[in-house]
Amino acid sequence: MIDPWLLERLVCPATRTPLRLDEAAGELVSDAAGLAYPIRDGVPVLLVEEARTLAG
């Protein structure tokens, strides 16, 4: 879904911390910010206003 090389370099735009891939949900997750960024057509959408807030 996301190239491993790219995934190692992507960071959360809100916290500048690494993101983890949630393949089942098709999202990049920032545990530090409590946000999940969507991946649309294989492209990460790293906009805070497009992110989903994680529950709990």
C-alpha positions in Angstrom: 0.0 0.0 0.0 2.7 2.5 1.1 6.3 2.1 0.1 8.3 1.1 3.2 11.0 3.7 2.3 8.4 6.4 2.3 6.7 5.2 5.4 9.9 5.5 7.3 10.2 9.2 6.4 6.6 10.3 6.9 5.8 12.2 10.1 2.6 13.6 11.6 2.2 17.2 10.6 0.8 18.2 14.0 3.5 16.5 16.2 6.4 15.7 13.8 6.4 12.2 15.3 6.5 9.0 13.2 3.4 7.5 11.8 2.4 3.8 11.8 0.4 2.1 9.0 -3.0 0.6 9.8 -3.5 -1.4 6.7 -6.9 -2.8 7.7 -8.3 0.8 8.0 -6.2 2.3 5.2 -4.8 5.0 7.5 -1.6 6.3 8.8 -1.9 6.7 12.6 -0.3 9.2 14.9 -0.5 7.8 18.4 1.1 11.0 19.8 -1.6 13.3 18.3 -4.5 10.7 18.5 -5.2 11.2 14.8 -5.6 8.9 11.8 -4.8 10.2 8.4 -6.5 8.7 5.4 -4.8 7.1 2.4 -6.7 7.8 -0.8 -5.8 6.0 -4.0 -2.5 5.1 -2.4 -1.7 8.7 -1.5 -1.4 9.7 2.2 -3.5 12.8 3.0 -1.5 14.4 5.7 -3.7 17.3 6.5 -4.9 17.7 10.1 -8.3 18.9 9.0 -8.7 15.6 7.0 -7.6 13.4 9.9 -10.0 11.3 12.0 -9.7 11.6 15.8 -9.0 8.3 17.4 -11.5 7.1 20.0 -10.3 6.3 23.5 
